[in-house]
Amino acid sequence: VPATIVDEDETLVAFEDISPRAPTHILIMPRRHVATINDLAPSDKALVGEMIWRSAAIAKERGIADSGYRTVFN
């Protein structure tokens, strides 16, 4: 499936949702497969923190940080 990549590194990839539910709808995913949030280990704390930090950075880049945005984990 083609994707519009917003940000990426060796750990995470962020891309625009193919069927957005909001004017800005970006998915941030670890490159390593994690089936559910229950499968995260204590050693994944840095990964989850990086996902949250990256969402804030993308919101600033998109100019929506001050007006508000929502972050959801699925």
N, C-alpha and C positions, 0 to 999 in steps of 0.2 A: 504494500500500500504506500503510495507516495505521501510524503509528509513535508510540511514547512517547518524546518528546524529553527528554533528560536535561540537555543543555547545547548552546548554539549561539551563534555569532557570525558575522561576515561571512566568515570563513575556514573554520571547521569546524562540523560538526554531530555530536552524540553522541546515540545512541538505543539503547533496549533491543533486543536481538536478538529476532526474531519466533519463533525456535526455539532458546531458550537451551540451552547445553551445560553450564552451571554456574549456581549460584544467582544470581550476578551476572554477566551477559554483556552487555556494552555495546560497541557498534561506534562508533568515532570515525573520521569520514571528512572529507576535505577537500571543500569545496563545488566546487572545480575538479576536473574529471575527470583522474585519473591512472590509466592503464590497468594499469601494473605498477610495482613499486618500481624497475625498471630505467629507467623513464621519468622518474624524478626527476632534476632538474638540480642543480648545485651551489647555485644560487640558492634551492632548496627546503629548505635546511638549517634555516631558521627554522620552516618549516611542520612538518617532522618533529619538531623540538624542541618545538613547541607541542603536537603530538599526544601526545608523551610526558608533558609537563608536565600536560596536561589529564587524562590517564589517572590520574596520581598525585592530582590534585585531586579527581577523581570518587571514587577509592578512599577518600580521607579523608572525603568527604561521606557515603559509603555505610557507613562504619565498618569497612572491611576492610583499611585500609592497614597496620595493625599485625599482623594475623593472616596477611597474605600474599595476593598476587594475581599473576596472570600477564598479561603484555602480549605480544600476537602481532601481527606484521605480515603481511598477505596481499596 
